[in-house]
Amino acid sequence: MNIVNNKIALITGASKNLGRAIAIDLAKQGAKVAIHYHSSEKEAKETLKEVKKYSQGIIVEGDITNKREVSSIVRTIGTKLGNTDILINLVGNFIYEPITTTNFAKFRDVIESNLYSTFLCCKEALPSMKKKKWGRIINFGSVGAESLTIREKTTPYYIAKTGVIMLTKVLAYEYAKYGITINSISPGILETSITKPPTPSGKFAQFGDITNAINFLLKEESSYINGANIEVAGGWRPGFST
């Protein structure tokens, strides 16, 4: 059964790449899609054009590390499409450099864009889900973050992603009684990843690999999967040499 049809879906960072693929995939299933962007307006408009081939869609802009702007985004979606049923928290900046040369501004940006944004978007979307007694939230972690991975050149990123997974599990526990599931997906190395270490299979993850996992978690048949972290990585582990 397609439970996505006519549901209202907010995808953060949906202007291009994986976010665009998720937005289009949900639109094809009949979801009404809110495409969030912060600085990539041109790309967001291109994503909207594709979404509208299949379903309704709008663009919402804002800094989702800012509580007021997140509140405004969620209110706009409520007015134009309806209250959010599905939230995909994809936004999260990445840096690749030793912690000894990482300045505070970069450190704060990675923590806030990954962890603060996830917290704020969840907090804004959850009240209406609670009222309807139905909702799906999918956050994005990173392979290895659940096991407290320590990486020399991605330290802030893994601190943030470990926090995202912890937050996911706690919120899942708190909101399970309202018919809401909150899970995380941790992709491996994508074709669009900034760094591309070798993988065991010799292949990188495709966008379709991620949307397949999302669709699995959105199914009503998957409603007892709650607080889980699904790694879509083809067996790749950070720190392993291939």
N, C-alpha and C positions, 0 to 999 in steps of 0.2 A: 504494500500500500504506500502511495506517495503522500507522506504527511507534510512535505515541503510546500506543496501547491498552496498558494495564497497566503503563506506565512511571510512575515516581515523580517528580512535579514539585514543586519548591519555588518559589513566587513570593513575593518579598519585597514588603512593602507591598501585600498583596492584599485588604485589608479593604473597599476601596471604589473607585469610579471605574475607572480603567484596570486596576488590579490585579485588581479583582473581575471585570471583563470577561474578562481573560486566564484567570483561574482557572476560570470557568464554561466558557469555550470549550474549554480542555484537558479538563475533566471530560466534556464532551459527546463528546469523542473517545475516552474511556475511560481517561484518565490518572487515577492516584490523586494527589490534590492536597493539598499542605501549604500552608495559608494563613497567611502570616506577618503579624503586626501588632505594634506597640509600645504604642500608646496607645488605639487605636480598637477596643476589645473588642466593643462592641455591634455595630458594623458588620461585624467579622470573623465574628461568629456568624450574621449575616444572609447573608454570603457563603457560609459553610459550609452553611447550609440550602439554598441554591441549588445548590451543588456536589453535595450528596448526592442530588439528584434524578436525577443521571446517573452518579455514580461514588462511590468512597470518598474521604473527605477528613478532615483533622484541622486543628486550629488550633495554631499555635506562636507563642509570644510572646517578645519579647526585643529588647534594644538591639543591633543588628547592627554597631555601631561598637566593640563590646566582644568581644574574642576568646573569652573564656570563655563568654559567652552564645551566640555563634555556634556554638561547639563543642557546647554543650548542645542547641541547636535541631537541629543535624544528627544528633546521637545519638538524639534523641527521634523524629525522622522514621525513622531506621533501625530503631528498635525497633517502632514502630507501623505503618509502611507498608512499609519496605524502604529500601535505600540509594538516594540521590538519583540519578536518571538525567538529569533536565532541571532546570536552574537558570535562573530568570529574575530578574535583579538590577534591580529597578525602583525601589527606595527611593532618594530623594535630595531633600533640602530645597532650597528656592529663595528667594532674596531679591532685591528690586528696589530698590536705592538706590545712590547714589554711593559710591565706595570711600572718599571723604573722611569720610563719616559712618558707615561700617561699622565697628563695634567688633570686637575680637578674638573675642569669644564667638560672634558671628554668622558671622564669617569661618571660624572653626574648625568650627562646626556644618555649614556648607555643604560644606567640604572633606571632613570626616569622614563625613557622611551619604551623600555621593555616591561618594567614592573609597575611603575606608577600608572601608566596608561591602561594596563590590564585591570588593575584594581579599580580605577575610576570608572571605566566603562562597565565593568561588572556591577558596581554599586548603583549606577544609574539605570541599568537595564533590569536588574533583578526585581524591583518593586512591582512592575507591571506583570512580569512573569509569575511572581508569587500570587498576585491577584487572580490571574487566569488559571493558576495551578498547572502551568505547562511552560517549558522553556528549554532551550538548548544553548549552552555556551561551550565554545571550543577555544582554548587558549593555545599559544604556541610556545613550546619549550625548546630544548636542544638536546641532541643525543648525548647521554652521559650525565646530564645535569641532575638527574634524579639520584645518582650515586655519588654526588659531591665530587665531580670531576674537577681537578685542578690543572689549569692550562696556563703556561707561561705568558703567551701573547694574547689570550682572550679572557683574562681574569675578570674584568668588570662584566663581560657578557655572561660568563658562567655563573657569577654571583647573582645576576638578575634572573637568569633562566631557572636556577635552582629555586629562587624565590617565587617565580611564576608557578612552578609545579607544586610547591608547598601551598600557595594560595589556592590553587585549583582544588587540591584535596580537602582543604578546610572548608571552602565554600560548598563543595559537593556534599560534605557531611551536613552542613547547616541547612541546606536547601532541598535535600532529597525528599523530605516530607511534603513538599509542595509540587511534586511532579517535575522538578527541574533537574537536568543532568548537566554536570560541568566536568569536562575532561580536557586533556591536553594532547596535542600531537607534537612530536619532536622529529622534524625532518633530518635526513642525513645531508649529504652533499648534493645540492641541486645544480642544474646546468647554469643557473644564474648566481650561484654562490660566489662571494668575493674571493675566498681561497678554495682551491680544489685539490686537496690531497688525494692520493690514489685510493680507490675503493676495492674491496675484495672481489667484486664481480667485474670490475673494470668499467662499470657504468655509473652514471650519475642519476639521481632521482629526477623523474619527470613530474610536471605539474599534475598530470593525471594520477600519479601514485598518491599524491596528497589529497586530491579531491575524492578519490576512492575511499580513503580513510575517513574523511569528513562525512561523506554520505553514509558510511557504515554507522557512525556515531549518531547521525540524525534519525536513523530508523526507529520506529516505535519498538521493533523487536530488540533493539539495543538499549532499551531504557533502563536495564539493570546494570549496565556498564556505567559507572559513575565514580568520579575521582581517579580515573585511570590515566596513565600516560602511555600513548602508543608511539613507539619509535618506528618511523618509516625510513629506514636507513640502509637496507640491503646488507645488513651484517656489519656495516662500518662502525668502528669505535674510535673516538678521539684518542690519539696517543699511540695507536697500533700502527706499525709500519707494514706496508704491503709490497 
